[in-house]
Structure formats: structure tokens, C-alpha cells
Amino acid sequence: VHPANGNPDGTLVNAILAMCKESLSGIGGEIRPGIVHRLDKDTSGLLIVAKNDLAHMNMSKQIQDRKVTKKYIALVRGIVPEDEATIDMPIARSQKDRKKMAVTNKNSRKAVTHIEVLKRFYASNVTLVKATLETGRTHQIRVHMSYINHPLVGDEVYGKKDGKFKVTGQMLHAKTLGFNHPITGKYVEFQSNLPNEFLNIIDKLEKKENASQ
């Protein structure tokens, strides 16, 4: 999303600076201008960028008050048995690996993810799910799904490397984003189509599933 050690350019911030020039919120500082919240590297989909400080403060408050609708589509390993479930487990920085987050009660913050099964691919032993965030902790969906033994396909940080799926990063897409417009106050909601890589994998899974029946 923004420049960091090892990634000085080629980020979203570089792109929006080129497009919006100086018309961005300065609250995030020089490195994160306009960035209200972030997506993990290799997670596709929607996020909010503020063009002025008023909008930035308003959107940050809505996120803090859990008034922003955030729904994701994820492809996870294994067959999730429940049609719907809520994962209410606190998350904090891992004590074993500081680059990772973990479910723990030590110095943690509340984290709640609601999941709904969209499709079970029994022939491939994977499940397509919708994940709705009640909170917005770092790596929340990835950590929660790994904790219940259904890590995301392509997630080598919280899952295991598997040559069965040749994908770019974890199969996680921020599909729906809704909030009250910071100026008008009217509720607005946006949708983002799944990227081609994601769609191609689902298509292959569907074909394999149909062939096995």
C-alpha cells in the first residue's frame, strides 16, 4: 500500500500521488498520505484513500466506531463444516515471530470475524467463504482462518506452501466497502469484482468438482 523498507516504489501511494498530486490528506504523513486503512500485500480489492484531512478524520472515526462495512471473499484450505460461524478470538503480535500476528490473550485486542460458506469444493478440499469484519486487526482474516485450521490458499505466512495452487499471494479479496460519506453523511457502498487470477482458479475448481460427480 505504501513505501517501506525494501519497497520504496511501485506502491499504491506512489500511484495516487502521481494521479492526485497534492490533493491528499496529510494526516498519514509523507509516507502514507491519504491512507485511512491498509490491505495486506497481495490482497486485492477496495480500500479508502482520503483527499483531505476532514475526510480522513471522519473515516478514521467510522472505522474506530465499527461503522464501516468490510466484506471479503477468501478461498481456504479444507472443507469448512459450518454454513455460518463467528470467530471471536483476540489478536496480538506473535511472541515467537514479530513479523506475524497470532491469537493470544497477552497484550491483545478484540478481533471478530463472521464467515459464511459460499461453495465447498470437495474434489479439491477447499472452501470459498465470505468473511465480514467486525473489527480490523492486522492480518485478521488470515490469522483467524489459520487458527481454525482453514488457512487461506496461497498464504505461506499462516499456512503451508503447497504446489497444488500456483497463485500470487493469499486468495483474499476485499469485495465490499460501505460507509457514511464524510461530507454528505449518506451511506455509500462499493463492490469490486474478483481479479482474473481468482476467477480462473474458481473456474478450474468448478470443472474439477463437476467432473468428480
Number of C-alpha atoms within 10 A of each C-alpha: 20 18 16 11 5 6 10 11 13 11 14 15 20 17 14 16 14 10 10 10 9 13 14 21 22 18 17 15 10 11 14 22 25 25 24 20 16 16 17 13 11 15 17 22 19 20 17 17 21 24 17 16 16 13 19 25 15 17 23 17 13 16 18 12 10 15 15 22 18 22 22 22 24 28 25 27 21 19 17 22 10 9 12 14 14 14 15 15 19 19 24 21 17 15 12 9 9 10 9 15 23 25 21 15 12 12 9 16 15 15 21 21 20 16 24 17 19 14 17 22 18 14 15 17 13 21 22 22 21 21 25 20 20 20 20 19 17 18 15 22 25 25 24 26 21 20 16 10 15 21 27 29 27 25 21 13 17 23 21 12 12 11 8 9 10 11 14 12 17 24 23 28 24 23 21 19 19 16 20 17 14 16 9 7 9 10 11 11 14 12 13 14 14 16 11 9 13 19 12 12 16 16 12 12 19 17 12 15 15 11 9 10 6
